[in-house]
Amino acid sequence: MTDFAASRPLADPRAAYPEVFASPPLQRLRTPAAVAAFAAALGFALWWTGFFDLARIVQGVSKLGWLLQFMFPPAHNGWLGEFAWGLAETLAMAFLGTLLAAVVALPVGFLAAKNVMPNWLLHFGLRRTLDGIRGIDTLIWALIFVNVVGLGPFAGILAIAVGDVGVLSKLFAEAIENVDRRQVEGVRATGAGRVQTMRFGMLPQVLPVMLSNTLYFFESNTRSATILGVVGAGGIGQQLSDRIRVNNWDEVMFIVLMILATVYAIDLVSRNLRVRIIGRQDYRA
């Protein structure tokens, strides 16, 4: 049987599969057209933003080099205590804002998951609301809350929390939608109710991912909280903005180095925590 099949001549593959060897003209033009459209859009964007203005670029680089000479050596000039307090405010803003966002995003993420909220209208409305929240940058939320609650770290905490709720809720919902159904059905088969199924069938599977995302957002929000200080939300960003305004560039560099060291330390700690959380195979909620 095998020898007979091997001895039979093969059919002409071009005749058997014409769509593979002779695709329609429009299909053949699709890729070159897409590449040409991308190149045209890229060229227009570079031209519109003045990227090809070499004289302007050279002038900017030379001015940057001139500015760097005033940044070294970095110095705090007796303001170390104030800088440390501002950095502590920034860390507090990032931590409290991330914690508040994670607490709110946990139930919202369950409600935004299709396998938890089967009602199409409610699911669609909640997802579009989260899209709207994510569409507004944290800096815009900070400007809004500065006008609502006044200057200070509280406005920064609210801005970080509101901005992160939209993103964390989406990430949590996607993780919940990808849980193992067998574990969920096994919990449901024991007679568990809806809330108990979510608690014992879904949450243990997604909790490591949720914690990992939350830790990453805390690290990212430390940088964001620095920028929020520029618009009046307090913290080390306000100190940085004040020094730039009065051209104290040695203090600017000192603050920048403090921020870099802090972000590096948080990144190192949070990365180790994420690895431990995700790497534990016997993890239980």
KOLDOFI-117686 format. One record per residue (C-alpha): chain; y, z, x; residue number from 1. Coordinates in Angstrom, 2 decimals, always signed. Each point is the difference from the previous one (the first is absolute). Example, Ala and Ser with C-alpha at 12.3 -4.5 7.8 and 13.67 -1.06 7.14 Angstrom:
<dopas>
@ch->A&y->-4.50&z->+7.80&x->+12.30&i->1
@ch->A&y->+3.44&z->-0.66&x->+1.37&i->2
</dopas>
This chain:
<dopas>
@ch->A&y->+0.00&z->+0.00&x->+0.00&i->1
@ch->A&y->+2.39&z->+0.88&x->+2.78&i->2
@ch->A&y->-0.95&z->-3.08&x->+2.01&i->3
@ch->A&y->+0.54&z->-2.23&x->-3.04&i->4
@ch->A&y->+3.46&z->+1.49&x->-0.67&i->5
@ch->A&y->+0.94&z->-0.34&x->+3.64&i->6
@ch->A&y->-1.13&z->-3.66&x->+0.06&i->7
@ch->A&y->+2.15&z->-0.98&x->-2.99&i->8
@ch->A&y->+3.26&z->-1.72&x->+0.97&i->9
@ch->A&y->+3.12&z->+2.01&x->-0.73&i->10
@ch->A&y->+2.32&z->-1.34&x->-2.66&i->11
@ch->A&y->+3.40&z->-1.22&x->+1.06&i->12
@ch->A&y->+2.14&z->+3.17&x->-0.04&i->13
@ch->A&y->+3.15&z->-2.04&x->-0.68&i->14
@ch->A&y->-1.56&z->-1.34&x->-3.18&i->15
@ch->A&y->-1.42&z->+3.39&x->-1.00&i->16
@ch->A&y->+3.22&z->+1.96&x->+0.62&i->17
@ch->A&y->+2.94&z->-2.40&x->-0.22&i->18
@ch->A&y->+2.53&z->+2.78&x->-0.66&i->19
@ch->A&y->-0.72&z->+1.50&x->+3.44&i->20
@ch->A&y->+0.49&z->-3.18&x->+2.01&i->21
@ch->A&y->+2.64&z->-1.71&x->-2.12&i->22
@ch->A&y->+2.37&z->+2.50&x->-1.56&i->23
@ch->A&y->+2.68&z->-1.33&x->-2.35&i->24
@ch->A&y->+3.27&z->-1.15&x->+1.61&i->25
@ch->A&y->+2.01&z->+2.78&x->-1.65&i->26
@ch->A&y->-2.38&z->+2.61&x->+1.39&i->27
@ch->A&y->+0.27&z->-1.48&x->+3.50&i->28
@ch->A&y->+3.80&z->+0.12&x->-0.19&i->29
@ch->A&y->+0.11&z->+3.61&x->-1.19&i->30
@ch->A&y->-0.31&z->+1.66&x->+3.41&i->31
@ch->A&y->+2.52&z->-2.25&x->+1.84&i->32
@ch->A&y->+2.44&z->+0.41&x->-2.90&i->33
@ch->A&y->-0.34&z->+3.78&x->+0.13&i->34
@ch->A&y->+0.53&z->+0.04&x->+3.77&i->35
@ch->A&y->+3.06&z->-2.25&x->-0.33&i->36
@ch->A&y->+1.46&z->+2.19&x->-2.76&i->37
@ch->A&y->-0.52&z->+3.13&x->+2.08&i->38
@ch->A&y->+1.61&z->-1.61&x->+3.06&i->39
@ch->A&y->+2.97&z->-1.16&x->-2.09&i->40
@ch->A&y->+0.48&z->+3.46&x->-1.51&i->41
@ch->A&y->-0.26&z->+1.64&x->+3.42&i->42
@ch->A&y->+2.49&z->-2.43&x->+1.56&i->43
@ch->A&y->+2.47&z->+0.49&x->-2.85&i->44
@ch->A&y->-0.27&z->+3.81&x->+0.25&i->45
@ch->A&y->+0.57&z->-0.08&x->+3.77&i->46
@ch->A&y->+2.99&z->-2.31&x->-0.41&i->47
@ch->A&y->+1.49&z->+2.00&x->-2.87&i->48
@ch->A&y->-0.19&z->+3.29&x->+1.90&i->49
@ch->A&y->+1.57&z->-1.48&x->+3.14&i->50
@ch->A&y->-3.12&z->+0.29&x->+2.12&i->51
@ch->A&y->+0.85&z->-3.22&x->+1.85&i->52
@ch->A&y->+3.46&z->+1.29&x->+0.99&i->53
@ch->A&y->-0.93&z->+0.63&x->+3.63&i->54
@ch->A&y->+3.53&z->+1.03&x->+0.99&i->55
@ch->A&y->-0.06&z->+2.78&x->-2.60&i->56
@ch->A&y->-3.42&z->+1.18&x->+1.17&i->57
@ch->A&y->+1.07&z->+0.08&x->+3.66&i->58
@ch->A&y->+3.16&z->+1.88&x->-0.93&i->59
@ch->A&y->-1.99&z->+2.54&x->-2.01&i->60
@ch->A&y->-2.51&z->+0.59&x->+2.80&i->61
@ch->A&y->+2.79&z->+0.49&x->+2.55&i->62
@ch->A&y->+1.76&z->+2.45&x->-2.33&i->63
@ch->A&y->-3.25&z->+1.90&x->-0.46&i->64
@ch->A&y->-0.38&z->+0.27&x->+3.77&i->65
@ch->A&y->+3.57&z->+1.27&x->+0.27&i->66
@ch->A&y->-0.72&z->+2.59&x->-2.70&i->67
@ch->A&y->-3.19&z->+1.25&x->+1.63&i->68
@ch->A&y->+1.87&z->+1.20&x->+3.06&i->69
@ch->A&y->+1.72&z->+2.66&x->-2.13&i->70
@ch->A&y->-3.34&z->+1.27&x->-1.36&i->71
@ch->A&y->-1.39&z->+1.13&x->+3.35&i->72
@ch->A&y->-0.56&z->+2.69&x->+0.91&i->73
@ch->A&y->-0.65&z->+1.41&x->-3.50&i->74
@ch->A&y->+1.75&z->+3.31&x->-0.66&i->75
@ch->A&y->+0.34&z->+2.46&x->-2.87&i->76
@ch->A&y->+3.33&z->+1.44&x->+1.26&i->77
@ch->A&y->-0.66&z->+3.39&x->-1.53&i->78
@ch->A&y->-1.10&z->-1.33&x->-3.41&i->79
@ch->A&y->-3.73&z->+0.55&x->+0.52&i->80
@ch->A&y->-0.28&z->+2.69&x->-2.67&i->81
@ch->A&y->+1.76&z->-2.18&x->-2.58&i->82
@ch->A&y->-2.20&z->-2.97&x->+0.91&i->83
@ch->A&y->-3.15&z->+2.13&x->-0.33&i->84
@ch->A&y->+1.14&z->+1.25&x->-3.42&i->85
@ch->A&y->+0.68&z->-3.56&x->-1.15&i->86
@ch->A&y->-3.44&z->-1.08&x->+1.20&i->87
@ch->A&y->-1.58&z->+2.90&x->-1.89&i->88
@ch->A&y->+1.85&z->-1.12&x->-3.15&i->89
@ch->A&y->-1.33&z->-3.52&x->+0.47&i->90
@ch->A&y->-3.57&z->+1.25&x->+0.36&i->91
@ch->A&y->+0.43&z->+2.18&x->-3.09&i->92
@ch->A&y->+1.29&z->-2.98&x->-1.99&i->93
@ch->A&y->-2.93&z->-2.16&x->+1.09&i->94
@ch->A&y->-2.60&z->+2.70&x->-0.68&i->95
@ch->A&y->+1.28&z->+1.14&x->-3.40&i->96
@ch->A&y->+0.74&z->-3.54&x->-1.16&i->97
@ch->A&y->-3.49&z->-1.20&x->+0.97&i->98
@ch->A&y->-1.68&z->+3.05&x->-1.54&i->99
@ch->A&y->+1.88&z->-0.40&x->-3.28&i->100
@ch->A&y->-0.81&z->-3.71&x->-0.12&i->101
@ch->A&y->-3.71&z->+0.62&x->+0.65&i->102
@ch->A&y->-0.21&z->+2.66&x->-2.72&i->103
@ch->A&y->+1.60&z->-2.33&x->-2.56&i->104
@ch->A&y->-1.90&z->-3.09&x->+1.18&i->105
@ch->A&y->-3.44&z->+1.66&x->-0.43&i->106
@ch->A&y->-0.04&z->+0.04&x->-3.82&i->107
@ch->A&y->+2.10&z->-3.17&x->-0.23&i->108
@ch->A&y->-2.50&z->-1.79&x->+2.25&i->109
@ch->A&y->-2.85&z->+0.91&x->-2.34&i->110
@ch->A&y->+1.97&z->-1.22&x->-3.02&i->111
@ch->A&y->+0.84&z->-3.26&x->+1.81&i->112
@ch->A&y->-3.64&z->-0.78&x->+0.81&i->113
@ch->A&y->-1.76&z->-2.49&x->-2.29&i->114
@ch->A&y->-3.29&z->+1.89&x->-0.02&i->115
@ch->A&y->+1.81&z->+3.14&x->-1.22&i->116
@ch->A&y->+2.62&z->-1.52&x->-2.33&i->117
@ch->A&y->-1.74&z->-2.86&x->-1.87&i->118
@ch->A&y->+2.96&z->-0.49&x->-2.40&i->119
@ch->A&y->+1.57&z->-3.24&x->+1.24&i->120
@ch->A&y->+3.48&z->+0.70&x->-1.36&i->121
@ch->A&y->+0.31&z->+3.48&x->+1.53&i->122
@ch->A&y->-1.49&z->-1.15&x->+3.29&i->123
@ch->A&y->+2.35&z->-3.01&x->+0.19&i->124
@ch->A&y->+3.06&z->+2.09&x->-0.89&i->125
@ch->A&y->-0.78&z->+2.67&x->+2.60&i->126
@ch->A&y->-0.70&z->-2.55&x->+2.73&i->127
@ch->A&y->+3.27&z->-1.83&x->-0.68&i->128
@ch->A&y->+1.88&z->+3.30&x->+0.07&i->129
@ch->A&y->-1.47&z->+0.76&x->+3.41&i->130
@ch->A&y->+0.99&z->-3.51&x->+1.14&i->131
@ch->A&y->+3.57&z->+0.75&x->-1.02&i->132
@ch->A&y->+0.04&z->+3.27&x->+1.93&i->133
@ch->A&y->-1.40&z->-1.71&x->+3.10&i->134
@ch->A&y->+2.55&z->-2.79&x->-0.30&i->135
@ch->A&y->+2.85&z->+2.41&x->+0.79&i->136
@ch->A&y->+0.25&z->+1.03&x->+3.64&i->137
@ch->A&y->+0.08&z->+3.67&x->+0.98&i->138
@ch->A&y->+3.49&z->-0.45&x->+1.39&i->139
@ch->A&y->+1.23&z->-1.12&x->-3.43&i->140
@ch->A&y->-1.66&z->+2.99&x->-1.63&i->141
@ch->A&y->+1.78&z->+2.23&x->+2.54&i->142
@ch->A&y->+3.38&z->-1.50&x->-0.90&i->143
@ch->A&y->-0.78&z->+0.61&x->-3.68&i->144
@ch->A&y->-1.10&z->+3.62&x->+0.48&i->145
@ch->A&y->+2.90&z->+0.80&x->+2.31&i->146
@ch->A&y->+2.28&z->-0.86&x->-2.90&i->147
@ch->A&y->-2.20&z->+1.97&x->-2.44&i->148
@ch->A&y->-0.75&z->+3.24&x->+1.87&i->149
@ch->A&y->+2.57&z->-0.22&x->+2.80&i->150
@ch->A&y->-0.27&z->-0.18&x->+3.78&i->151
@ch->A&y->-2.83&z->+1.75&x->+1.78&i->152
@ch->A&y->-3.75&z->-0.03&x->+0.59&i->153
@ch->A&y->-0.87&z->+0.40&x->-3.70&i->154
@ch->A&y->+1.21&z->-3.54&x->-0.68&i->155
@ch->A&y->-2.20&z->-1.24&x->+2.86&i->156
@ch->A&y->-3.05&z->+1.83&x->-1.35&i->157
@ch->A&y->+0.45&z->-1.57&x->-3.43&i->158
@ch->A&y->+0.56&z->-3.46&x->+1.48&i->159
@ch->A&y->-3.19&z->+0.19&x->+2.10&i->160
@ch->A&y->-2.03&z->+1.43&x->-2.88&i->161
@ch->A&y->+1.07&z->-2.60&x->-2.57&i->162
@ch->A&y->-0.45&z->-2.92&x->+2.40&i->163
@ch->A&y->-3.44&z->+1.18&x->+1.13&i->164
@ch->A&y->-1.30&z->+0.65&x->-3.53&i->165
@ch->A&y->+0.02&z->-3.74&x->-0.70&i->166
@ch->A&y->-1.89&z->-0.88&x->+3.19&i->167
@ch->A&y->-2.45&z->+2.91&x->+0.10&i->168
@ch->A&y->-0.86&z->-0.41&x->-3.70&i->169
@ch->A&y->-0.90&z->-3.65&x->+0.62&i->170
@ch->A&y->-2.12&z->+0.86&x->+3.05&i->171
@ch->A&y->-1.74&z->+2.85&x->-1.84&i->172
@ch->A&y->-0.69&z->-2.23&x->-3.03&i->173
@ch->A&y->-1.54&z->-2.73&x->+2.15&i->174
@ch->A&y->-2.22&z->+2.54&x->+1.74&i->175
@ch->A&y->-1.13&z->+1.40&x->-3.36&i->176
@ch->A&y->-0.78&z->-3.49&x->-1.31&i->177
@ch->A&y->-2.38&z->-0.53&x->+2.95&i->178
@ch->A&y->-2.09&z->+3.15&x->-0.39&i->179
@ch->A&y->-3.79&z->-0.20&x->-0.11&i->180
@ch->A&y->-0.94&z->-0.29&x->-3.67&i->181
@ch->A&y->-3.45&z->+1.48&x->+0.53&i->182
@ch->A&y->+1.42&z->+3.37&x->+0.97&i->183
@ch->A&y->+2.36&z->-0.09&x->-2.98&i->184
@ch->A&y->-2.80&z->-0.91&x->-2.41&i->185
@ch->A&y->-2.22&z->+2.67&x->+1.49&i->186
@ch->A&y->+2.61&z->+2.68&x->-0.72&i->187
@ch->A&y->+0.57&z->-1.41&x->-3.49&i->188
@ch->A&y->-3.77&z->+0.08&x->-0.67&i->189
@ch->A&y->-0.01&z->+3.78&x->+0.43&i->190
@ch->A&y->+2.23&z->+0.29&x->-3.06&i->191
@ch->A&y->+3.28&z->+0.37&x->+1.85&i->192
@ch->A&y->+3.20&z->-0.77&x->-1.89&i->193
@ch->A&y->+2.74&z->-2.43&x->+1.02&i->194
@ch->A&y->+1.91&z->+2.46&x->+2.18&i->195
@ch->A&y->-3.17&z->+1.37&x->+1.60&i->196
@ch->A&y->-1.16&z->-3.54&x->+0.79&i->197
@ch->A&y->+3.25&z->-0.70&x->+1.78&i->198
@ch->A&y->-0.14&z->+3.33&x->+1.83&i->199
@ch->A&y->-3.61&z->-0.15&x->+1.19&i->200
@ch->A&y->-0.78&z->-3.73&x->-0.12&i->201
@ch->A&y->+3.19&z->-1.68&x->+1.24&i->202
@ch->A&y->+2.16&z->+2.52&x->+1.84&i->203
@ch->A&y->-2.54&z->+0.88&x->+2.75&i->204
@ch->A&y->-0.26&z->-3.71&x->+0.86&i->205
@ch->A&y->+3.72&z->-0.73&x->+0.19&i->206
@ch->A&y->+1.43&z->+3.31&x->+1.24&i->207
@ch->A&y->-0.45&z->-0.83&x->+3.72&i->208
@ch->A&y->+1.86&z->-3.29&x->-0.51&i->209
@ch->A&y->+2.75&z->+1.77&x->-1.94&i->210
@ch->A&y->+0.44&z->+2.61&x->+2.72&i->211
@ch->A&y->+0.04&z->-2.69&x->+2.66&i->212
@ch->A&y->+2.71&z->-1.95&x->-1.81&i->213
@ch->A&y->+2.04&z->+3.15&x->-0.58&i->214
@ch->A&y->-0.12&z->+0.91&x->+3.69&i->215
@ch->A&y->+1.08&z->-3.50&x->+0.97&i->216
@ch->A&y->+2.92&z->+0.16&x->-2.44&i->217
@ch->A&y->+1.09&z->+3.35&x->+1.43&i->218
@ch->A&y->+0.18&z->-1.61&x->+3.43&i->219
@ch->A&y->+1.91&z->-2.98&x->-1.39&i->220
@ch->A&y->+2.34&z->+2.17&x->-2.05&i->221
@ch->A&y->+1.05&z->+1.89&x->+3.10&i->222
@ch->A&y->+1.62&z->-3.22&x->+1.19&i->223
@ch->A&y->+1.35&z->-0.77&x->-3.47&i->224
@ch->A&y->+1.56&z->+3.47&x->-0.28&i->225
@ch->A&y->+1.93&z->-0.71&x->+3.18&i->226
@ch->A&y->+1.60&z->-3.06&x->-1.58&i->227
@ch->A&y->+0.74&z->+1.90&x->-3.22&i->228
@ch->A&y->+2.18&z->+2.40&x->+1.95&i->229
@ch->A&y->+2.38&z->-2.86&x->+0.75&i->230
@ch->A&y->+0.89&z->-0.28&x->-3.71&i->231
@ch->A&y->+0.60&z->+3.71&x->-0.43&i->232
@ch->A&y->-3.48&z->+1.44&x->-0.57&i->233
@ch->A&y->+0.32&z->+2.35&x->+2.97&i->234
@ch->A&y->-2.39&z->+0.49&x->+2.86&i->235
@ch->A&y->+0.05&z->-1.47&x->+3.48&i->236
@ch->A&y->+1.15&z->-3.34&x->-1.38&i->237
@ch->A&y->+3.36&z->+1.50&x->-0.89&i->238
@ch->A&y->+0.38&z->+1.33&x->+3.53&i->239
@ch->A&y->-0.90&z->-3.43&x->+1.34&i->240
@ch->A&y->+2.52&z->-1.72&x->-2.27&i->241
@ch->A&y->+2.77&z->+2.40&x->+1.02&i->242
@ch->A&y->-0.63&z->-0.60&x->+3.72&i->243
@ch->A&y->-0.01&z->-3.77&x->-0.43&i->244
@ch->A&y->+3.27&z->+0.18&x->-1.95&i->245
@ch->A&y->+1.77&z->+1.84&x->+2.85&i->246
@ch->A&y->-1.73&z->-2.04&x->+2.77&i->247
@ch->A&y->-1.84&z->+2.93&x->+1.59&i->248
@ch->A&y->-2.77&z->-2.27&x->+1.25&i->249
@ch->A&y->-1.64&z->+2.50&x->+2.35&i->250
@ch->A&y->-0.56&z->+2.31&x->-2.97&i->251
@ch->A&y->-1.23&z->-2.97&x->-2.05&i->252
@ch->A&y->-2.68&z->-0.69&x->+2.59&i->253
@ch->A&y->-0.97&z->+3.68&x->+0.12&i->254
@ch->A&y->-0.46&z->+0.03&x->-3.80&i->255
@ch->A&y->-1.98&z->-3.24&x->+0.12&i->256
@ch->A&y->-2.34&z->+1.47&x->+2.61&i->257
@ch->A&y->-0.47&z->+3.11&x->-2.15&i->258
@ch->A&y->-0.90&z->-2.18&x->-2.98&i->259
@ch->A&y->-2.42&z->-2.09&x->+2.05&i->260
@ch->A&y->-1.76&z->+3.07&x->+1.38&i->261
@ch->A&y->-0.30&z->+1.52&x->-3.48&i->262
@ch->A&y->-1.33&z->-3.19&x->-1.59&i->263
@ch->A&y->-2.50&z->-0.41&x->+2.84&i->264
@ch->A&y->-1.27&z->+3.57&x->-0.45&i->265
@ch->A&y->-0.35&z->-0.44&x->-3.77&i->266
@ch->A&y->-1.74&z->-3.34&x->+0.48&i->267
@ch->A&y->-2.48&z->+1.56&x->+2.43&i->268
@ch->A&y->-0.79&z->+2.96&x->-2.24&i->269
@ch->A&y->-0.23&z->-2.03&x->-3.23&i->270
@ch->A&y->-2.18&z->-2.66&x->+1.64&i->271
@ch->A&y->-2.46&z->+2.64&x->+1.18&i->272
@ch->A&y->-0.03&z->+1.57&x->-3.46&i->273
@ch->A&y->-0.59&z->-3.38&x->-1.66&i->274
@ch->A&y->-2.92&z->-0.73&x->+2.31&i->275
@ch->A&y->-1.55&z->+3.39&x->-0.71&i->276
@ch->A&y->+0.47&z->-0.33&x->-3.76&i->277
@ch->A&y->-1.40&z->-3.52&x->-0.27&i->278
@ch->A&y->-2.71&z->+0.55&x->+2.62&i->279
@ch->A&y->-1.64&z->+2.94&x->-1.75&i->280
@ch->A&y->-3.03&z->-1.44&x->-1.78&i->281
@ch->A&y->-0.81&z->+3.29&x->-1.70&i->282
@ch->A&y->+3.47&z->+0.35&x->-1.48&i->283
@ch->A&y->+0.15&z->+1.77&x->-3.35&i->284
@ch->A&y->+3.06&z->+0.60&x->-2.19&i->285
</dopas>
